[in-house]
């Protein structure tokens, strides 16, 4: 356990620790690569994120999160993209066209399971109204979801197209709000309050200097681990506890949406390879992708010279060699696991529609990590 000392406890606080309550604010700095300025997906130049949070009494806890990969017209300047489906128990829209064509032409919208249609409507309205899209008659709206029905009256379908358009209009660069906001307002993770989380890694100049950013919507089960420490077992909150300890059962089902964006010059093939490493980051947090968990990764490159203009006769992308992908793989794993842990560290107690979900007991968790590091 001594070998994890340096990766668990930072000797000093990083200047990238933007907000109180994030993992790094407690001196816990996983991985070998450094995060960007905001330790967020928005450290990738041009990326913007917007939230709409809907909270009305105990009945409604839901929302929308929009991710815009670059600042221009996404339909006219498409991004290379890929999707990896870790477990397909989900309702994500737009998967097949990304897999077929290797690009994305709209913002990515995250919301709850029964509001995917409203996500599609909002993206369509936004795209058709953009200057230059006057002749567009077909587009592939990309909408991901998780089921927030424990805390939110999901059957009421309170999310509207207006909320989606508002989330897109609010999208901005800089710090990203985390925890129970936007599409993470009503989510549950490892039996604790989940939500939106984000993190980034910047490769050293000797490895290309590229940035990898990840944003997650955490709503899944398993046996929580943080930097190899079995936190879930120590706290007595984990899947199949009923079978192991003969107590009330903790359902492991749920879902996790993960979005990776990088400014590295990679195509759809290598983006799919990156997306698979994102799933490895999910596994390192203690997920085993249960039968009822919809676990999806969307990986996007916004390298400016590789944006796709279909009005030109040919496409001449600049691409990294396969051998140059390994540092990006490591960055993807690190950014994903930290984003997921950040979503938990930013949680709060929520009394919802069907139950009350407690936040992760952060002081207790930090003490467990420090004790483990000291052994």
C-alpha positions as CSV (number, residue, x, y, z in Angstrom):
1,X,0.0,0.0,0.0
2,X,3.0,2.3,0.5
3,X,3.4,2.4,-3.3
4,X,0.1,4.3,-3.6
5,X,1.2,7.0,-1.2
6,X,2.2,9.6,-3.8
7,X,-0.8,8.9,-6.0
8,X,-3.3,9.2,-3.2
9,X,-2.0,12.1,-1.2
10,X,-0.6,15.2,-3.0
11,X,2.3,16.9,-1.3
12,X,0.7,20.2,-2.1
13,X,-2.6,21.4,-3.5
14,X,-2.7,21.8,-7.3
15,X,-3.7,25.3,-8.7
16,X,-6.1,23.4,-10.9
17,X,-8.3,22.6,-7.9
18,X,-11.0,25.1,-8.7
19,X,-13.9,24.4,-6.4
20,X,-14.2,23.3,-2.8
21,X,-15.3,19.7,-2.3
22,X,-13.5,18.2,-5.3
23,X,-11.2,15.2,-4.8
24,X,-8.0,17.3,-5.1
25,X,-9.1,19.8,-2.5
26,X,-8.5,17.1,0.0
27,X,-5.0,16.4,-1.3
28,X,-6.0,13.3,-3.3
29,X,-4.4,13.5,-6.7
30,X,-4.8,10.2,-8.7
31,X,-2.7,9.4,-11.7
32,X,0.7,10.5,-13.1
33,X,-0.4,13.2,-15.6
34,X,-1.4,16.7,-14.5
35,X,-4.9,18.2,-15.0
36,X,-5.6,21.4,-16.9
37,X,-6.4,24.8,-15.4
38,X,-9.9,23.8,-14.4
39,X,-9.5,20.1,-14.2
40,X,-12.5,19.8,-16.5
41,X,-13.6,18.8,-20.0
42,X,-13.5,22.6,-20.8
43,X,-9.7,22.5,-20.6
44,X,-9.9,21.2,-24.1
45,X,-9.9,24.5,-26.2
46,X,-13.3,25.3,-27.6
47,X,-15.4,23.0,-25.5
48,X,-18.3,24.4,-23.6
49,X,-20.8,23.0,-21.1
50,X,-24.2,24.2,-20.0
51,X,-26.6,22.9,-17.3
52,X,-30.3,23.4,-16.5
53,X,-31.2,22.1,-13.1
54,X,-34.9,21.3,-12.3
55,X,-35.7,21.0,-8.6
56,X,-39.3,21.4,-7.3
57,X,-39.9,20.2,-3.8
58,X,-39.4,16.5,-3.2
59,X,-41.1,15.4,-6.5
60,X,-38.8,16.7,-9.2
61,X,-35.0,16.3,-9.3
62,X,-33.8,16.2,-12.9
63,X,-32.3,18.4,-15.6
64,X,-30.2,18.7,-18.8
65,X,-26.5,19.0,-19.5
66,X,-25.3,20.1,-22.9
67,X,-21.7,19.6,-24.2
68,X,-20.6,21.6,-27.3
69,X,-17.3,20.2,-28.8
70,X,-16.3,23.4,-30.5
71,X,-17.4,27.0,-30.9
72,X,-18.5,26.9,-34.5
73,X,-21.4,25.4,-36.5
74,X,-21.2,21.7,-35.6
75,X,-23.3,20.6,-38.5
76,X,-21.1,22.4,-41.0
77,X,-17.8,21.5,-39.3
78,X,-18.4,18.0,-38.0
79,X,-16.0,16.3,-35.4
80,X,-14.5,12.9,-35.8
81,X,-16.2,10.7,-33.1
82,X,-16.8,7.2,-31.9
83,X,-19.1,5.4,-29.5
84,X,-18.2,2.5,-27.3
85,X,-21.1,0.6,-25.6
86,X,-19.9,-1.1,-22.5
87,X,-23.4,-2.4,-21.6
88,X,-26.3,-1.6,-23.9
89,X,-29.2,-1.4,-21.4
90,X,-29.8,2.2,-22.4
91,X,-31.7,4.6,-24.6
92,X,-29.0,6.7,-26.2
93,X,-30.0,8.4,-29.4
94,X,-27.7,8.9,-32.4
95,X,-25.3,5.9,-31.8
96,X,-25.6,4.1,-35.2
97,X,-24.8,7.1,-37.4
98,X,-21.7,7.9,-35.3
99,X,-20.6,4.3,-35.7
100,X,-21.4,4.3,-39.4
101,X,-19.8,7.6,-40.4
102,X,-17.3,8.2,-37.7
103,X,-18.4,11.8,-36.9
104,X,-20.8,13.9,-34.8
105,X,-22.7,16.9,-36.1
106,X,-24.6,18.2,-33.0
107,X,-24.1,19.0,-29.4
108,X,-24.2,16.1,-26.9
109,X,-27.2,16.4,-24.6
110,X,-27.6,14.4,-21.4
111,X,-30.9,14.1,-19.5
112,X,-33.1,11.4,-17.9
113,X,-34.4,8.2,-19.6
114,X,-37.9,9.4,-20.4
115,X,-36.7,12.8,-21.8
116,X,-34.5,11.6,-24.6
117,X,-37.2,12.7,-27.1
118,X,-37.2,16.2,-25.7
119,X,-33.4,16.2,-26.0
120,X,-33.7,15.3,-29.7
121,X,-36.3,18.0,-30.2
122,X,-34.1,20.6,-28.6
123,X,-31.1,19.7,-30.7
124,X,-33.1,19.7,-33.9
125,X,-34.5,23.2,-33.2
126,X,-31.1,24.5,-32.2
127,X,-29.4,23.1,-35.3
128,X,-32.1,24.1,-37.8
129,X,-32.0,27.7,-36.6
130,X,-28.2,28.1,-36.9
131,X,-27.0,30.3,-39.7
132,X,-25.8,28.2,-42.7
133,X,-28.2,25.4,-41.9
134,X,-31.2,26.7,-43.9
135,X,-31.2,23.7,-46.2
136,X,-30.7,21.0,-43.6
137,X,-33.4,18.3,-43.8
138,X,-31.7,15.5,-41.8
139,X,-29.5,15.5,-38.8
140,X,-28.3,13.1,-36.1
141,X,-29.1,14.3,-32.6
142,X,-27.0,12.7,-29.9
143,X,-28.7,12.3,-26.6
144,X,-27.6,10.2,-23.6
145,X,-29.5,9.4,-20.5
146,X,-29.6,7.7,-17.1
147,X,-32.7,6.9,-15.0
148,X,-33.2,9.3,-12.1
149,X,-36.5,7.7,-11.0
150,X,-35.5,7.1,-7.4
151,X,-35.3,10.9,-6.7
152,X,-37.4,12.3,-9.6
153,X,-41.0,11.7,-10.7
154,X,-39.7,10.6,-14.0
155,X,-43.1,9.6,-15.4
156,X,-44.3,13.2,-15.2
157,X,-41.7,14.0,-17.9
158,X,-41.1,17.5,-16.7
159,X,-38.1,18.2,-19.0
160,X,-39.1,20.1,-22.1
161,X,-37.5,21.2,-25.4
162,X,-37.1,24.7,-23.8
163,X,-34.9,23.3,-21.0
164,X,-32.7,21.6,-23.7
165,X,-32.3,24.9,-25.6
166,X,-31.6,26.8,-22.4
167,X,-28.8,24.3,-21.5
168,X,-27.3,24.7,-24.9
169,X,-27.5,28.5,-24.7
170,X,-25.9,28.5,-21.2
171,X,-22.9,26.5,-22.4
172,X,-19.6,28.2,-21.6
173,X,-15.9,27.5,-21.2
174,X,-14.1,27.6,-17.9
175,X,-15.1,25.9,-14.6
176,X,-17.8,23.3,-14.8
177,X,-20.4,22.9,-12.0
178,X,-20.5,19.4,-10.6
179,X,-22.6,17.1,-8.4
180,X,-26.4,17.3,-8.4
181,X,-26.8,19.7,-11.3
182,X,-28.1,19.4,-14.8
183,X,-28.5,15.8,-15.9
184,X,-27.0,14.7,-12.6
185,X,-29.6,16.4,-10.4
186,X,-31.4,13.1,-9.5
187,X,-28.8,10.4,-10.0
188,X,-27.5,7.8,-7.5
189,X,-24.0,6.3,-7.6
190,X,-22.8,3.4,-5.4
191,X,-25.8,4.1,-3.2
192,X,-24.7,7.7,-2.6
193,X,-25.7,10.9,-4.4
194,X,-24.2,10.8,-7.8
195,X,-24.2,13.6,-10.5
196,X,-22.1,15.4,-13.0
197,X,-18.3,15.1,-12.6
198,X,-15.4,16.2,-14.8
199,X,-11.7,16.0,-15.0
200,X,-8.8,16.5,-17.5
201,X,-5.3,15.6,-18.2
202,X,-2.6,17.5,-20.2
203,X,0.1,15.4,-21.7
204,X,3.7,16.6,-21.2
205,X,5.2,18.4,-24.3
206,X,7.4,15.4,-24.9
207,X,4.2,13.3,-25.4
208,X,2.5,15.8,-27.7
209,X,1.0,18.3,-25.1
210,X,-2.5,17.3,-26.0
211,X,-5.4,17.6,-23.6
212,X,-8.0,14.9,-22.7
213,X,-11.2,16.0,-21.0
214,X,-14.0,13.8,-19.6
215,X,-17.5,14.6,-18.3
216,X,-19.7,12.0,-16.7
217,X,-23.3,11.5,-15.5
218,X,-22.9,9.0,-12.8
219,X,-25.9,6.8,-11.9
220,X,-24.5,3.3,-11.4
221,X,-23.8,0.6,-8.8
222,X,-21.0,-1.7,-7.7
223,X,-18.4,-1.7,-5.0
224,X,-16.8,1.8,-4.7
225,X,-13.0,2.0,-4.9
226,X,-10.9,5.1,-4.8
227,X,-7.3,4.7,-5.8
228,X,-7.5,1.1,-5.0
229,X,-9.0,1.5,-1.5
230,X,-12.1,-0.5,-0.9
231,X,-14.2,2.4,0.3
232,X,-17.6,0.9,-0.4
233,X,-16.9,-2.2,1.8
234,X,-15.5,0.0,4.6
235,X,-18.6,2.2,4.6
236,X,-20.9,-0.8,4.4
237,X,-22.6,0.4,1.2
238,X,-22.2,-1.9,-1.9
239,X,-24.0,-4.1,-4.3
240,X,-25.2,-7.5,-3.2
241,X,-24.7,-6.6,0.4
242,X,-28.0,-8.5,1.1
243,X,-26.5,-11.7,-0.2
244,X,-23.2,-11.3,1.6
245,X,-24.4,-9.9,4.9
246,X,-28.1,-10.8,4.9
247,X,-29.3,-7.2,5.1
248,X,-31.4,-5.0,2.8
249,X,-30.4,-5.5,-0.8
250,X,-28.6,-2.7,-2.7
251,X,-29.6,-2.9,-6.4
252,X,-26.5,-2.6,-8.6
253,X,-28.3,-1.5,-11.7
254,X,-28.1,2.0,-13.0
255,X,-26.3,3.7,-15.9
256,X,-23.3,5.9,-16.7
257,X,-22.8,8.3,-19.5
258,X,-19.2,9.3,-20.3
259,X,-18.1,12.0,-22.8
260,X,-14.4,12.3,-23.8
261,X,-13.1,15.2,-25.9
262,X,-9.5,15.7,-26.9
263,X,-7.7,18.1,-29.2
264,X,-5.3,15.4,-30.3
265,X,-5.5,14.6,-34.1
266,X,-7.1,11.2,-34.1
267,X,-9.8,9.7,-36.2
268,X,-12.9,7.6,-35.4
269,X,-10.9,4.3,-35.2
270,X,-8.5,5.6,-32.6
271,X,-11.3,7.5,-30.8
272,X,-13.1,4.1,-30.4
273,X,-9.9,2.8,-28.8
274,X,-9.8,5.8,-26.5
275,X,-13.5,5.2,-25.6
276,X,-12.6,1.7,-24.5
277,X,-10.1,3.1,-22.1
278,X,-12.7,5.4,-20.6
279,X,-14.6,2.2,-19.8
280,X,-11.5,1.0,-18.0
281,X,-11.6,4.1,-15.9
282,X,-15.2,3.3,-15.0
283,X,-14.1,-0.2,-13.9
284,X,-11.4,1.2,-11.7
285,X,-14.1,3.0,-9.6
286,X,-15.7,-0.3,-8.7
287,X,-18.4,-0.7,-11.5
288,X,-18.9,-4.1,-13.0
289,X,-21.5,-2.9,-15.6
290,X,-24.5,-4.8,-14.2
291,X,-27.2,-6.2,-16.5
292,X,-29.5,-3.2,-16.1
293,X,-26.7,-0.6,-16.4
294,X,-26.6,1.4,-19.6
295,X,-22.9,2.4,-19.9
296,X,-21.9,4.5,-23.0
297,X,-18.8,6.4,-24.0
298,X,-18.8,9.1,-26.6
299,X,-15.3,10.1,-27.7
300,X,-14.7,13.2,-29.9
301,X,-11.7,15.0,-31.4
302,X,-12.0,18.7,-32.0
303,X,-8.5,19.1,-33.6
304,X,-9.2,22.2,-35.7
305,X,-7.6,20.9,-39.0
306,X,-9.5,17.7,-38.8
307,X,-13.0,19.1,-38.6
308,X,-15.1,17.7,-41.5
309,X,-16.5,20.1,-44.1
310,X,-18.5,17.9,-46.5
311,X,-18.7,20.7,-49.1
312,X,-15.1,19.9,-50.0
313,X,-14.3,17.1,-52.5
314,X,-11.7,15.4,-50.3
315,X,-10.7,15.0,-46.7
316,X,-7.1,15.1,-45.6
317,X,-6.9,14.6,-41.9
318,X,-3.7,14.8,-39.8
319,X,-3.4,11.7,-37.7
320,X,-1.2,10.4,-34.9
321,X,0.5,7.1,-35.3
322,X,-0.9,4.2,-33.3
323,X,2.2,4.1,-31.2
324,X,1.5,7.6,-30.0
325,X,-1.9,6.7,-28.6
326,X,-0.7,5.0,-25.4
327,X,-0.2,8.3,-23.4
328,X,-3.7,9.3,-24.5
329,X,-5.0,6.0,-23.2
330,X,-3.5,6.6,-19.8
331,X,-4.9,10.1,-19.7
332,X,-8.4,8.8,-20.6
333,X,-8.3,6.3,-17.7
334,X,-7.1,8.9,-15.2
335,X,-9.5,11.6,-16.3
336,X,-12.5,9.2,-16.2
337,X,-11.9,7.8,-12.8
338,X,-11.3,11.3,-11.3
339,X,-14.4,12.7,-13.0
340,X,-16.5,9.9,-11.5
341,X,-15.0,10.4,-8.0
342,X,-15.6,14.2,-8.4
343,X,-19.3,13.5,-9.1
344,X,-19.5,11.8,-5.7
345,X,-17.4,14.3,-3.7
346,X,-19.7,17.1,-5.0
347,X,-22.8,15.3,-3.8
348,X,-25.4,16.5,-1.2
349,X,-28.2,14.8,0.7
350,X,-31.4,14.8,-1.4
351,X,-34.9,13.9,-0.2
352,X,-36.6,12.9,-3.4
353,X,-39.8,11.4,-4.9
354,X,-39.3,7.8,-3.7
355,X,-36.5,7.9,-1.2
356,X,-33.7,10.0,0.4
357,X,-30.2,9.6,-0.8
358,X,-27.3,10.6,1.3
359,X,-24.1,12.2,0.0
360,X,-20.8,10.4,0.2
361,X,-19.4,10.9,3.7
362,X,-16.3,12.7,2.4
363,X,-14.5,13.3,5.7
364,X,-14.7,9.6,6.5
365,X,-13.6,8.6,3.0
366,X,-10.6,11.0,3.1
367,X,-9.6,9.5,6.4
368,X,-9.8,5.9,5.0
369,X,-7.6,7.0,2.1
370,X,-5.0,8.6,4.4
371,X,-4.9,5.6,6.6
372,X,-4.4,3.3,3.6
373,X,-1.6,5.5,2.3
374,X,0.2,5.5,5.6
375,X,0.4,1.7,5.8
